[in-house]
Amino acid sequence: MHTEKPKHDFEPKIIAFVCTWCTYAGADLAGTSRMQYPANVRVLKFPCTGRIDPVFIIKAFQQGADGILISGCHPGDCHYISGNYHARRRFAAFRKLLEFIGVDLNRIQFSWVSAAEGGKWVDVVTDLTERVRTMGPMVEFKDLALEEQWSGGLNSPDLQEIYEAM
Amino acid sequence: MTQPIDISGYTRITESIRTEAKRILSDGTVSAVIGYTHVRRKGSTQPILITNPDDSEKLFFSEGCLNNLVVYLTKSKKDVPKTGKIGIVVKGCDLKAVVGLLGESQLKREDIYLIGVPCNGVLGSLINPATELNTKTIAAKCRECTDRMPVGADFVPPVELAAMPQMEATYSDKIAKLEAMTPSERWEFWKEQFSKCIKCYACRQVCAFCYCEQCVCDRNRPQMVEQSPRPSGNFSWHLVRAIHLAGRCVGCAECERVCPMDIPLNLLNRKMAMEMKELFNSEAGFEVREKGPLNSYDEHDDESFIR
């Protein structure tokens, strides 16, 4: 029943921040309905999209995410009445900030997926995975994590001089 | 071309501030007055809190009075007495911070007595405090200032504002330049800027809106923002700072002034303020409002970026 999986050189890591009431249930529905979607997505369950802090996105990028998906209930369907409305404003602002800093917004996807939309979940995840796959790995934040504060390089003439003088 | 800026009004403002401070302290309207005072270095200033009417002679106002004194009214500055009514000297930009804090229930209007200062601008820095105020040495925030007259203060010295020469807007120019770059160029720009950061947190210390008892950046279980001054932690800190101030920052530019590494912090804040205006038609500091743009919502907000 499983179709042959194509081999890729690069398998992106997608972190999905989802709300437990809608999108998590939607993803569950996709699973129980035996729909196939890329296994690149790592789902993190939150009580509500309103709980998802922009700092989680930065943290995810630093820890090696290539793409981010944030998904929750459709407007008006929030279990906590207004959590997704607040999240919508917060992420509208945060994506502008990321854009200004120089992050490619194609790596971040926001969507509304309800508990009944298993098919939409599959579409969203597949789209994002394929898009990020063509973009290649997200190196900016990972490089930062490896970089030290010293901007001159560890084998600079200045340092060599100091070392020899010691 | 540098043009001098007329600040002849500042001597009369100084006199008015002194008499008003003396009056409100001696008749018991306020228990203390926060203002600016001279220091030994000519032209330099520092904040002062006076409780004795005789000390009001120490107060003054000049082009070197850069500090936003409103930060001393917040709960993060515990050594300033918070009992009784407190008088405070505010410029137009500082007044907007008061308005913001009133809206966030950090201050009560009846607990403060505002001595507003009609302001022709202040110096960009006090590194050479005795310099003349002109279109070159003026602070970047003053170039595009629209709030020279404090509106809604309890006392404003009766001084006419001198006309200001035309000056180009520093922040909007820089933002437009950055926006015209490609994402990777912008990333390189900010990487270079943020790599300078030494995590001294002077920007947080001096900000009137960073009054949290515990900052998310100081928490370590779980640690969301790396605390050591390394590039990745610096990025998180500055992004978190920008998003937490979005819709609240009134642009007093104190963060940028106190930064020992000269990181253009106010650029981020101005950019977010522009976005807030564009997205939610909201500007900080003009009216006391209970909810800012990011803790309120409209059911018809734009969601073109969501699918």
Contacts between the chains, C-beta under 8 A, distances in Angstrom:
chain1	res1	chain2	res2	distance
A	53	B	224	7.7
A	54	B	239	7.3
A	54	B	240	7.4
A	54	B	243	5.1
A	55	B	216	6.9
A	55	B	224	4.7
A	55	B	225	6.8
A	55	B	236	6.7
A	55	B	239	7.8
A	55	B	240	5.4
A	56	B	224	7.7
A	58	B	235	7.1
A	58	B	236	5.1
A	58	B	239	5.7
A	58	B	240	7.5
A	59	B	224	5.9
A	59	B	236	7.3
A	62	B	232	5.5
A	62	B	236	7.3
A	75	B	299	6.7
A	75	B	303	7.2
A	76	B	299	7.4
A	82	B	297	6.3
A	85	B	297	3.8
A	85	B	298	7.8
A	85	B	299	6.7
A	85	B	301	7.2
A	86	B	294	7.7
A	86	B	295	7.0
A	86	B	297	5.6
A	88	B	297	7.1
A	88	B	301	5.7
A	88	B	303	5.9
A	88	B	306	6.9
A	89	B	279	7.8
A	89	B	280	6.8
A	89	B	293	6.7
A	89	B	294	5.7
A	89	B	296	7.9
A	89	B	297	5.5
A	89	B	301	6.1
A	90	B	243	7.9
A	90	B	294	5.8
A	91	B	305	7.8
A	92	B	279	5.6
A	92	B	301	7.1
A	92	B	302	6.8
A	92	B	303	8.0
A	92	B	305	6.7
A	93	B	243	6.8
A	93	B	246	5.2
A	93	B	247	7.5
A	93	B	272	6.8
A	93	B	275	6.1
A	93	B	276	6.9
A	93	B	279	6.8
A	93	B	293	7.8
A	93	B	294	6.4
A	94	B	243	5.7
A	95	B	305	6.4
A	96	B	271	7.8
A	96	B	272	7.5
A	96	B	275	4.5
A	96	B	279	7.5
A	97	B	239	6.5
A	97	B	242	5.7
A	97	B	243	5.9
A	97	B	246	7.4
A	97	B	268	7.5
A	97	B	271	7.6
A	97	B	272	6.4
A	97	B	275	7.8
A	98	B	239	7.9
A	99	B	183	7.4
A	100	B	178	6.9
A	100	B	179	7.4
A	100	B	186	6.8
A	100	B	268	7.4
A	100	B	271	5.3
A	101	B	186	6.5
A	101	B	187	6.7
A	101	B	190	5.2
A	101	B	235	7.8
A	101	B	239	6.8
A	102	B	183	4.5
A	102	B	184	6.3
A	102	B	185	7.3
A	102	B	186	3.5
A	102	B	187	3.0
A	102	B	188	7.4
A	102	B	189	7.4
A	102	B	190	6.2
A	103	B	183	6.9
A	103	B	187	7.3
A	104	B	183	5.5
A	109	B	307	7.4
A	110	B	305	6.0
A	110	B	306	4.4
A	110	B	307	7.5
A	111	B	306	6.0
A	111	B	307	5.2
A	112	B	306	6.2
A	112	B	307	8.0
A	124	B	307	7.2
A	140	B	187	5.8
A	141	B	232	6.8
A	141	B	235	7.4
A	144	B	191	7.2
A	144	B	231	4.5
A	144	B	232	4.2
A	144	B	235	6.0
A	145	B	231	7.9
A	145	B	232	4.3
A	147	B	195	7.8
A	147	B	230	7.2
A	147	B	231	4.8
A	147	B	232	7.4
A	148	B	230	6.5
A	148	B	231	7.9
A	149	B	195	6.7
A	149	B	229	5.9
A	149	B	230	5.5
A	149	B	231	6.8
A	151	B	195	5.9
